[in-house]
Amino acid sequence: ISHLNNFTTFDNPIKSDGEVVFIQSAPYAKMICNAAPVERGSVEVDIRFDNLGIGSVGRRNGEILIHVNNAESGIDNFDGYEIALSESDIKFGRHIHDYKEMGRVAFKAEPFIWYRMRVEFDKSHFKVYVNEEYICQFHDSSADAICSGQVGLRGFNTDISFRHFKHKKKDITFSYSAPYDISRMWSAFHSEGASYHYRI
């Protein structure tokens, strides 16, 4: 697709069928919601690992990003927090154009199953729920705590899907615009003024 209407995307290709976002065969890709920065609120989304443990090494994450600022292309090239669901745990980390892990709790995620993850946040305090069950909370009490910013999603080192995104309890769609769209997997390319010839 050429453009997600409600998000700014970075890094590797992101596909959407209007309901589900697919990040496929990419080391990482992030998408930042265009809503205004906030200090407190909630973010929730369904996350599904589409090839967990197949064809990749290292951590494989589906991430909610909170208090995002200064986002650019690049693996850790933004300021903000990640709450990352993986096959073995839920991890909390801070990015200041780098990465610092700040906590984790055990949690087992299986491939091809949708998990509903919600994070409620108030400045640098975060509560995490999965499938409506309270799991844990994290807090950044450091002098470098980030207390405001945008929200978003990131897939890391795995094929992954997201759907039913909510920010501050408001549905935000994965609708897209592509003037010559063919399918959710690719878009046609059209040059202005091109002429077409057909022969049999």
N, C-alpha and C positions, 0 to 999 in steps of 0.2 A: 504494500500500500504506500501511498505517497504522503499521507498526513493523518495523524490521529487528531480529531478535532479538539479534544479537551486536554491534551498532553503535549509536552515537548519531549522528543525522544533523542537518545544519544547512543552512540556506539554501534552495535551490530543490528541487523534488520529485525524489525518487529512487525508481525502480521496480525490482522484482525478480520473476523467475519462480521463485525458489528456487535457481537455479544462477548466473544472470547478473544483474548489476546494470546498469541503464540510466539514464544521465543524459541527458535529451533536451530540446533547445530551451531551455537555461538558460545564463545567463552563467557560473554556477559553482555547485557543490554539494560539500560535504565530508561524509565519514562517518568517524567515529573509533571504532576497535575498543575494546570495553569491557574488554579484558584489562588486567591491572595494568601500571603503568609499569615500564619496564626501562631499563638502561643499555646493554646489548649484546644482539645477536641478529641476526635476519634477517627481512625481509619480502619476499614475492614474490607476483606477481599477473599474470594475462594482461590486456593492454590492447588495445582495438580502437577506432580512430577511425571513427565511423559516418557522418561527413559532412565530412571534412577538406577545408577550402578552399571549402565551400559555405555561403553565407549568413552568414558571420561574418568579422570583421576582427580584425587583431592576432594575438597568440599563441594557439595552440590546444593545450592541454596535457592529458595524463593523468599524474597525480602520485601518487607514494608520499609520505606524510607520516610523519615520524619525530620522536620526542621532543616530542610534542604536549602542551601544557599550556594551561589557561585558554581552551579553545575556546568560542567563542560565534558566533552568526550574524553574517555580515559577510565581505566579500571576503578580508581579511587579518587577521581578528579571532581570532588564536590565536598562541601561541608555539610554535616548533618549526622543523623543516626540511622543505623540499620537494625531491624529486628528480623533475624534470619531463621526461617524454618528449614531444617535439613533432615536427612534420614536418621539422625541420631540425637539431635538436640535442637533447642532454640537458643540462638546466640544474640547477644547485644554488643554492638560496637559503635565507635564514634569515628567519623571521618573529618579531618581538617586537611583535605587534599592529601590524605594518607589514611592509615587505618590503625585503630587501637581496639583490641577486644576488651570489653568491660564486664563480661559475665556470660554465663550459659547455664542452662538446666537441661536435664535429659528429657528427650521426647522422640519417639520413634514414628517416622512418617513412611508410609508405604507408597510405591508407585501406582499410578493410574487411579488414585482415590482423591476426591476433592476434600480439602481441609479448609474450613472457614476460620481465618485468623483475624482477630480484632485487637487493635492496640488503642487504649485510651491514654491520653497524655495531658499533662499539665506542666508546661515548661520542660524541665529536665527529669520529670518523673513519669514512668511508663508502666502500665498494667497490660498484661498479655492474656488473651483468651483464645482457645482453639475449640471450635464446634460448641461455642457458648459455655465452655468450661474454663474457669479461671485457672491459669497455669502458673504465673509468676509475675514479679514486678522487678523493674530495674530503676536505678537512680544514678544520675551523674552529679556528684557533689563537688566536682573539681572546679578550679578557677576558669577552665576552658569550656565549661558547660555551654551548650547552645540552646537558647530558650525560645526561638521563633524561626519560622521558615515555612517552606512549602512541603508538600507530601508527595510520595511517589512509590514506584515499584521497581524492583530489579531482579532479573534472573541471572544466576551465576553458575557457570560450568555445567549446565544441564539443559535439556529440552524441557520447557515448562510452560504451563498455561495459567492465565488469570481470568477471572470473570466476576461479575456482580460487585464492582468497586463502589464503596461508599466513603464519603468524606464528611465528617460532622453529621452523620446519619442521612446524608443526601446522596441519592444515586447519581453517579457520574458515568456516562456511557463510554464505550470504546468505539463509538462511531468514527467513521473516517471519510475522507474525500479523496477521490482519485479520478480525474476526468476520463481516463481511458482504462478503467479497472476491468479486469477479466475474471479474476478469482481472488480468494483470500491468500493465495500462494504467490501470485505475481501480477504485475500491472503492465499493460502494453506501453510502448514508447511511441510518441508521435512528435514529429518535427513540423514546425509551422511552415506551411507552404509546400509540404511534400506532395508529390504526385504519384499515383499508383497505376501500374500497368499489369494486366493479367493476360496470360497466354495459355493455350491448350495445345 
